[in-house]
């Protein structure tokens, strides 16, 4: 099971390369969906021998669920509070590592140019055309498709990267068209999203808050806000409201321009991530006004 982003995808490719087993059963997940994904992997599986999880933070519930497997390897680079794990789960975590893919490669002693691409994308420090291309490809797929179709597309990409490399996608006219459409949409969406951003200053810290029912890729908004007259911002908060079953939840994405530790805010909301890039799922409707009040109390403490 791997996170459904570039780092998770490349972690999977490195793992498949190390194991030389492209036929193993693969799941892509988000942090919030991991419980359901582990349960899905258990249903109809009478062997439950080995489980590998990459680029997703463990918590008490997911550790207990995973422990039904005979052997579990869990590799991640997000900040993690050690809550103890069952004896059959090996946890490898290094929050100083720029990507989970680099940790997976180190564990399995694998070298691959994709690792540097994962480092660039996951730290939002794009330097190469290859990293920009893969980031845009995954962004385009998550924009165009929904649900299990995204997972199936990511599985297909992983297998192609393993067997043929990134060049196979770069010369695909259909993919070039998809990315072109995605970038056109992205430009329109950026301009609209910036109109919805509210700006505050609390305890000497600058905040930019985007609130909507529509998710904007966090890296896009973070980059565009660097151009704002009040930049840089200590806290960039994206609050996206979603109907989930009979409830409203607020997806919270937190970023920073200044190195402020947004991870502390995310963990206080029940989430996690990195010091400069974190997120959480808030059970309920968390408005910009309420987040400002929450930030006031948090910063005073």
N, C-alpha and C positions, 0 to 999 in steps of 0.2 A: 504494500500500500504506500502510495506516494502523494505528496501534496500536489494539487492540480495547478501548478505554476511551472515556470521554467526551471527553477532549482529542483523541484520534485521530479520533473520529467528527466532532467539530466542525471539526477541521483539514480533513477531507475535504469537509465541506459548504462551507467557505470556498473551497477549491480548485475545486469544481464550480461554485460561483457565479462565480468569476473566469474560468473557462474556458468557462462557458455550455455545458457538455457533460455532461449527466447520464448519457449512455450509455457512457462510458468504462469499461473493465474495472477492477473494484475488488476488492482483497483486504484482509482484516483479519488482523492477526498479533500475536503476542507477540514479545518480544526473542528468546527461545530458538527460536521457530519460523520466524524470518525467513529463514534459509537455505533451508528447505524451501519457503516461500512464493515466494521469488524463483525457485527451480527450477521450481515449478509454473507460474509466469507465462511461463517460457521455452518449456516444452514445447508444441509445436503452434503456436508464434508465430514465423512466418518473417520478420516485419518488425523487431521489437525496436528501435523508434525512440525512444520516450521512457518513462522510469520516474520516478515521483514517490514518495518515501517520507517519511512524516510521523510524528513523535513516537516514533521508535525509534532507539536509539543505533547508529551504525555501528561495525563492527570490521573487522579485516583481511580475514576470510573473506567477509563480506557485501559489502564494497566490491569485492572481486575478482569476485564473482558478478554484482553489479549492473552492472559495467563492460562486460558484453557488450551492453548497450543503447547506442545511439548517443549518447543524452543522458540524464543522470540529475540530478535535483534532490533533495537530501536536506536536510530541515528538521527540526531537533530542538532541544530546550532542556535536555536532560540534560547533566551534566558529561561532558566528552569530552577524551581525550588525543589530540592530533593525531598520527595515524600516517601521514599522507600519503594522498592519494587519486589515482586515475588522472585524467588531464586531462579526460576527458569527464564527470566527476562534480563537480557544484557542491554544496558543503556549506555550509549556513547554520546556525550553531549559536550560541545565546546562552543560557548557563545562568542568567543573571540574569532571564530572562523568565519570568513566572509560568506560561505555557502555550505549547505548540507552536502552538496555534491563533492566538495573538496574533502569533507570528512569521510564520506563513503569511499572515495578513491584511496584515501590514506589507509582506511581499515582493510580494504581488499587489495592494496598494493597495485593499483591500476593507474596508468597515465593516459590522459586523453585531452586534446585541445578544448573539448567541450567544458572542461572544468573552469577554465578562465572565462568562458562565456557566462557560465552560471555565476561566477564571482561578480562580473560586471553588472549583470541584470539584477542580482539580488541586493546589491549595494547601491543601485540606481546610479551607476557610474559608467555609462556606456561609452566605450572607446573604439570599438571595432564595428565594422559593417555587419559582421556575422552575428554579434550580440544584438544589435538593433533589429536585424532581420528576424531572429528567433523570437525576440520579445514581441515584435509586431505580429508575427504569425500566431503565437499563442493568444495574444490580445484579440486578434481578428476572429479566431475560432470561438472564444468565449463570448464575443459580441454577436456572432452569427447564429450560434447553436445554443441548446439548452439541455440540462439534465444529463442523461446517460449518453447522449450523442457526443457531448464534450469529452467524456471519458473515453469513448470509442475512438474519437479523433486523436486524442493524446496517445492512446495505445499504439495507433497506427504510426504516428510520428516517431515514437520511441523505437519501434521496430525498424523503421526506415533509417533513422539516425544510426542505429546499431549496425545495419548491413551495408548502407550506401553512403551515409554521411549527409551533412547539411546541404551540399551542392545539389542533391536530388530535388530539394524543394526550391532552391534558388532559380532553377531553370524551368520550373513548372508554371506555364502561363495562367492556369486556373488559380493558383495560389497568388501569383502577382496581381491578378484582378481582385481577388478577395482582400488582399492587404491594401490595395489602392482604394477600394470602397470603404474599408475600415478607417483609413486615414482621412478620407473626406468627411465621414461621419464624425470622427474624432475632432476635427477642426471646428465643425459646427457646434458640437457638444461643449467644447472648451469655452467658447464665447458665451454660451448660455449658462454654463455652470458658474463662471466668474461673476455673473450678475446676481447669483444667489448667495455669494459669500458675504458673511458679516464679520466685521473687524472690532476687536476689543483690546484693551490694555488692562491687565490685572496684576497687581503686585510687581509692577515693572516688567512684566512679560507680555509680549505681543501674541494675540490669538487671532487666527482666521478660521471661521467655522462655516462649513457648507452643510446645509440641511435640505433634504429632498426625499422623494420616494424613488429616485433614480440614481443608481450607482455610477460613479465616474471613476475610471482607473486612478488610483491614488498617486501614481508617479506623474501622471499628466497634470493634475491639479497642483501638485507640489512644485513642479517645474515652472508652470505658468505664474504661480504666485511669487516666484523669484523676481518677476518683472514689475511687481506692484510697488507703488511709491513708498509704502510702509515696510517693505521687506528689509531684512529677513524676519521670519516669524518663528517664535519659540515653540508654539504649539499650533499645528494644523489639524483640525478635527473634521472628519466627514461623518455626518449622521444621516443614515439612510433607513427610512422606515419601511418595513415589509409586513404584509399580512402572512401569518404562519399558523395554519390550522385555525383555531378560534381566537388567536391572540395577535397582538402587534409586537414585533421585536424591532430593535434599532441596531443595525450593523454599524459599529464604530471603527473607523480607521484613523490612526494617529500618526502624524509625521512631524518633522521639525527641520528647520533650516540651520539651527544654531547648535545642535548637539544636545539640546535639552532632553532629559530622560523621560520620554513619553511612555516607556514601558511601565513605569510605576503607576501611571494613571490607568493604563490598560489592565494591569493586574488587579487594581482596586475595583475595576468593573467586571472582574471575573475572566479577563482575557490574558493575552501574553504576546510574545514576539521578541523584537530586538529593542535596544535602548533608543534607537532613532526611528523605528518603524514597528508599530504594534497595532493590535486590534482587539475587539471584544464584541460579543453579542449580548446586548442589554435586553433583558426580558421586560418589555414594556415600551412606552413611547418616551424617548429622551429628546426633548426639544433643545434648540440652541440656547434658549434662555435658561433652561434647567442645567445644561452643561456648563454655562458660564458660572452659575451659582456653585456648582460642584467644583469647578476649577478654582474658584475663590477660596473655598474651604480647604481644598487640597494644597494650594500654594501657600496659604497661611500656615498650615501645619509643617 
